[in-house]
Each structure stands twice: as C-alpha cells, then as structure tokens.
Amino acid sequence: MFNKIIIAGSGLTGLTLALLLAKKGVKVILLDEKNEVGKGSKAICFSRRTLEIFDKLGIAKLVLEQGVQWNKGRVFFRNKEIYSFELLPDKSARYPAFVNISQYEVEKILIAAVNQEKNIELRRQHRIDNLTQDSGGSYIKVTTPIGEQTFSTAFLVACDGSRSTVRRLMGLKMIGSRSEEKFLIIDFRMEADFPSERWFWFAPLHHEHETILLHKQPDNIWRLDVKLGRGVSEDIVNNHDFVLKKIKQVVGDKPVKVEWVSLYRFSNKMLENFVFGQVIFAGDAAHVFSPFGARGANSGIHDADNLAWKLSEILQNNATTDLLKTYNHERVMACNQNITCTTNSTLFISPPSLEAIAVRDSILQNAIDDDEAKRKVNCGRLSVPNIYSKYLSSEQGEWLSKDTSPGYGVKDCLMREGYLIEKLGYEFTLIIYADIVSPDMQAYLGTHDIQILPVNSSDNPSLISLYELTPTSAYLITPDQYILGRWKEFTPEKAIQLKQTYLSGALDNITPPILTEQELIDEKVAKSLINAT
Ligand SMILES: Cc1cc2nc3c(=O)[nH]c(=O)nc-3n(C[C@H](O)[C@H](O)[C@H](O)COP(=O)(O)OP(=O)(O)OC[C@H]3O[C@@H](n4cnc5c(N)ncnc54)[C@H](O)[C@@H]3O)c2cc1C
C-alpha cells in the first residue's frame, strides 16, 4: 500500500508531529525501532510555547499537573550570588514560562494520546534499515520481529534522532562542532526541603574550572549537570563515591539516592537544509544543540508544529510542495538562531582558553554590583519562540510594539473568557474588532479558509492594548500561531493575498528579523572570549 506520510522515529518530535497531523485528519504511520519509551535522563525543561502546542493536542494540563514549576533562577560565581531572576507567573498567559518534567514522562503522555487516535498507526520494533527513492516517493526497508517489510510513502519525515538513519542513508552530513569538554549528569532523589529554583554556579569554590547547574524535577528528583573538563574517563559514571561527592558539594550532607548518572559531550550541529524533495527532517535528526537553554526537545516540537499543518494543506487542500520552502526557511533560520545562542552560552560556560576564562571571570566579578555586566553573564538563554522573516506586504501603518509584528509568535493574553492562545485554534485566524465583522465578511473570508476571532473592545482591554487594535486594524495568524500580517487599514483582500503568497512558498520580498538587544550583547561577549584566545 502506498502511504501518504510515514514518520521515522517516535520520540518527542515524531509523536507530536503525528498527533498534529491526525488532528488535521491526516493518516500517518509512525515507525520506531524501540519497543518502549527510553530510559535514563535527557530533557527536563519544557517551554511555554511547547505547552501551547500541547494545548492543541489536549495534553498540556496533564504535563503541567505531572511537572514542577520553578519561578526563580540564581547565578553564583565562586561563593557569591551574582544575581537572581524571577520567572514570575505571568497572569496574562495561560501557561508558565517553563515546566520541569522528564522527557520520558512526556513521551508516555504523548503515546497515550497516540493510542487514542484512529488516524495514527504506531509500529514499534520497526527498524528502518534502507531507503530508496523515485519521483513518486520513498521506499523504506524495515526490520520487524516477523521479518523484513517494505513501506512506500509520498512523504517521509525523519524524526529519528541525532544519529538519524534516514540522514545517513541519504548521505547527508550535519555541519557544526562538538565540544571536547565532558559534562556529568546526575539525577538524584532528595526528600529534604530545598527551594524549587534553578541554580547555576560558575567556578564553584571547590573547583575553579567547573560549572554546575541544579534543577528540580517532579517526585523530589533533582538534576545536577556538572562540567568536568576534557580528560575525564567514561568510567567516572560508575564511581559512586565521586558521584556522591559531587552531590554533597552542592546540597551538603542531606540524604540522597542516586537515580541516574551519565556523561555527555554536547554538539551544536545542523543540516544546512531540512527539506529534500519529499523527505523532510525535524528534531534532533535535523539539529542538535547543547542543553544549556533547553532548546533541543523544545525546538523539535516547534519544528513539528510548523510542519504539520503545511503537510496537511498539501495533502488535503491542494497546496503545492512549494509550501515546504517556508518550513525549510523558517526552521533553518530558527535553528541558526538556536545554534548561535547555545554556542554563545557554551563559550561563556566553557571558555576556550585560560585567557578567555580570565575575561569571563572578570565579567562575573563585575556583575556582582554592575547591572551592565550582569547582562553579559550567560548561563544559557532559555528557549523562546524563534522569530521568522516577514513579508514586505505583511505590515501596514505605524505600530509601537515590535514583538507583535509579523514573524513573531503570538503573545498570549487573558481575555474576558479564557486565553487568546486557546481561542486561536488550528486554522488561519483573523483577529479583528467585533463591531466591523459583517456576515458577508465572515462568509467571504470563510471561503478562503480564514476564520475570524472577533474581539469585543469593551470586554478585552488587555488584548486591545497589547495588539494596538483599532476599529480599522487586524492581525492574520497562521495555524502554528505566528503573526503573518497586521494592518492599520485592514481589507479582507490584504489577508487573502498574504495567505496565498505564504501558501505559494514565495520567499522573495521578505526581510529577516534583526538581532535582539540581548543577542547583540551575547555576540559581543562571545567575540571577546574568542579573541582572548
Ligand atoms: C542530558 C540532556 C539534557 C537535555 N535537556 C533538554 C531540555 O531540558 N530541554 C530540551 O528541550 N531538550 C533537552 N535535551 C535534548 C532532547 O533530549 C532532544 O532534543 C530530544 O530527545 C529530541 O527528540 P527527537 O524526537 O527529535 O529525537 P529522539 O528523542 O532521539 O527520538 C528519535 C526516535 O527515533 C527512533 N529511531 C532511531 N533510529 C531509528 C531507526 N533506524 N528506525 C526506527 N526508529 C529509529 C528512536 O528509537 C527514537 O525513539 C537534552 C539532551 C540531553 C542529552
């Protein structure tokens, strides 16, 4: 049988993609070599944007309930606290900035949702071993417990992780770097009363070349991530006394039970393109980042969100495969932003030479009482929605707010009833004053598959003010909840034309986003560390 879509790999990226496609009514087959969810410890920090995507799948509440929230981060240099930051609960947003929960618990929640979904066939113990292609699609040879099988498919989405078999079989190589430094991950159980905060130490008193990150997970499990350096033996993970010593150096003599230990070297690598005809890459198969900033799993889930509705438009609404150019453009751009960001963080966390360490340490020393130096301290910039390019025709009129301009993810907002993010749904949506919506306008936009979210001005002052809405203005939002257009003088034709331009995959007449103030600071600091070498 010829399938429309096969997804290789049922990790966080593949599972999310399958569920989003199924929500659009697309049938998918998910192939995974494993028979169960993974063991050990990988991602623990999931961002607001990820929770908003999970909201579309109806699982965000469960993830929140099972996870722990943290609102405070503290940063130390030697034995002094340099500064702390608050991720205060944002009452205007449905979801918190972050929730901590083990990646495998999230995978279990996703699998439970997949098992309820008639449009998804999850085939475990199906290892992809070979791949051939012709103009019709891909032919995948799979080893299963009952022998070899061949699957044919129009679209193959490779979500098969950092060692992607699909990538290897297609002869594709990632570009980027791998660190020589080794980091130790320890997950330990500690019942003691200890604040639910993110703690980061540069050069702690017991070892001037270490860095330490401490984070809380559910069920009194704590994650310690310690930079040990280059010449560390792989056997260190079996040295229980050493592991206990590392825990004690941070939490003191409290009773603890070690749950998991592993050693890793991080990579910052990516494919230069994510779309190769009808084979598409997403998640770790397309890019890998250092964990500082929690951008790995989160960005894979964001890839899935960007891609799913586009595949559905192609398969169900006659869009051409040119639409995938926007996936390639936006997610490669997002990936470049993530790589730059994590590279700058890791340069600060792990400077490349003794001279660079001296530069870094003087910034840290100054940061104790200098606000400007504080902004240079980089212990990981946490995952936020990436900013995309905008079309020249996507904005008209004078606007004050930059972060509600085209190319930005929608900022959530409390409405009279519920939150904006819940009301947007999974279609192109126009946000507009209710008073000017006529049945004719609704019907006309409806024929172009644009739904309307009418906003009652007196009921929703925060939304009106955040989005600078007036009786003549409007915003066009994509199904993955990005701002595609905003106009001070709106006409339905402007929205319809912009939607058509986007669906056609046209990438001329676009402007890339400019760097944020913080990104510029981080870049300058990173250069000073490299130049010190
Ligand atoms: C120590 C550590 C901490 C991290 N912390 C964070 C964090 O806090 N936040 C964050 O966002 N990210 C974090 N990450 C990154 C995160 O774990 C990964 O980005 C995430 O697992 C990627 O998900 P994925 O679905 O793309 O790939 P994977 O999770 O690798 O899933 C790939 C799937 O493909 C299957 N597969 C592979 N080959 C084949 C084949 N030939 N045939 C069939 N199936 C196959 C595998 O069995 C697997 O199920 C961390 C990573 C590490 C190592």
The ligand as an ORCA input file, in Angstrom:
! r2SCAN-3c Opt
* xyz 0 1
  C      21.493     15.484     29.065
  C      20.486     16.084     28.150
  C      19.611     17.049     28.639
  C      18.683     17.645     27.791
  N      17.836     18.592     28.292
  C      16.933     19.182     27.478
  C      15.960     20.086     28.000
  O      15.887     20.325     29.212
  N      15.072     20.649     27.130
  C      15.112     20.362     25.792
  O      14.316     20.949     25.039
  N      15.972     19.453     25.279
  C      16.877     18.850     26.077
  N      17.709     17.879     25.578
  C      17.602     17.476     24.152
  C      16.482     16.443     23.923
  O      16.674     15.310     24.728
  C      16.451     16.045     22.444
  O      16.497     17.219     21.673
  C      15.180     15.245     22.112
  O      15.260     13.937     22.606
  C      14.969     15.158     20.593
  O      13.792     14.448     20.333
  P      13.590     13.733     18.927
  O      12.229     13.149     18.966
  O      13.920     14.679     17.835
  O      14.704     12.586     18.882
  P      14.850     11.304     19.829
  O      14.349     11.570     21.191
  O      16.262     10.858     19.708
  O      13.888     10.216     19.159
  C      14.260      9.532     17.982
  C      13.444      8.250     17.859
  O      13.808      7.624     16.622
  C      13.940      6.229     16.831
  N      14.872      5.699     15.816
  C      16.178      5.976     15.661
  N      16.696      5.298     14.621
  C      15.681      4.573     14.104
  C      15.577      3.657     13.011
  N      16.623      3.339     12.241
  N      14.381      3.087     12.760
  C      13.293      3.383     13.526
  N      13.343      4.222     14.572
  C      14.516      4.814     14.858
  C      14.471      6.111     18.257
  O      14.167      4.840     18.813
  C      13.743      7.243     18.965
  O      12.535      6.812     19.556
  C      18.643     17.258     26.415
  C      19.504     16.269     25.923
  C      20.416     15.679     26.784
  C      21.330     14.602     26.250
*
